[in-house]
């Protein structure tokens, strides 16, 4: 097993911190928590996202729901798979037939 395969996947907080580090404004400066919260609030079904909540996410003290992940993906222009590294490459495979027929 390679080192990559045996390593622990990054936490949600680490992945989010990487986005704040890597995605920059056109002038090269970082986006603030307030900037991202404001942008998300306009994309996440009229839900208000606060900079305090984003801070909790960055500290690993909160876990987001689907709508928050969707909003982060839209704001930072990443695919949802970004936040699920262990599932990358598996999300577009067909479901096994037995799973679909189990309840019948």
N, C-alpha and C positions, 0 to 999 in steps of 0.2 A: 504494500500500500504506500502510495507516495505521501509526502509530508502534507500536501494540500488536501488530500482525501482524509487524512487522519486529524487534521486541525479542526478546532472548534469554529463554527461559522460565526461571523460578526453579529453582534447584537443589533437590534433595531436602532438603538441610540448611536452606535458606532456608524451605521450606514447613513443615518440622518446627518451626523456631524460631518461625514465625508462630503455629502451634498453641499452643506453650507460652506465647506472649504473649497470645493472644486467648481461649483457654479457661481459665477461672478456677474456683477453688473457690467454693462458695456464699457464703463470706465475702469474696470478691473477691481473695484472695491467689492467687499463682501455684502451680501444681503443681510439686513438685520432681522431679528425675530419679528419685529413689528411689520417690516416689509412683507415677509412671508405670510404672517397671520392675516394681514389685510388682503393679500392676493388670494389666499385660501378662502377667506370668508366670502369672497365674491364667486367662488367656484363650487363650494360644498353645500349645495341645496339650502341656501339662505341660512346656514348655520354659522354662528359667530365663533371663530377660532381666535383665541387670545395668544399674545406673545408669552404669557405666563404658562399656558398649556404647552406651547412649543418648547419652552425651557424645561418643563417636566419630562417631555419626550427625549430631549437631548441628554438629560441626566439619568435616563433610564428609570424614572420614578413613575411613569405612566406608559401604558401601551395603547396604541391607537386602534380605532375601529376601521372598518372598510372605507367609509366615506373620507376619513382623515388621510388614509393611505392614498386614496384616489386623488384627493386634493393636492397632496405633496407631489404625486407623480405629474399632475398637470402643471403645477407651479415650477417644478425643477426639470420638467421635460424628460422624465425617465419612465421606462416601462414598469408596470407593477412587479414584474419578476425581480427587479432590483432589490426589493425588500424581502425577497424569499430566495436567497442564494441556493439553498439546498434543493429547491424545486426547479431551478433553471434547467431547461432542456426536457423537463417532464410535463410542462403545462400544456403542451400542444399535442400530446399523444392521445389517441382514442382510448376511451374507457374500455376495460376488459368486458367482454360480453356477459360473463357471470355476474358482474356487479350490476349491470342493467336489468338482468332477469331475476335477481334474488327474491324480490317481493311477489313474484308471480306464482 
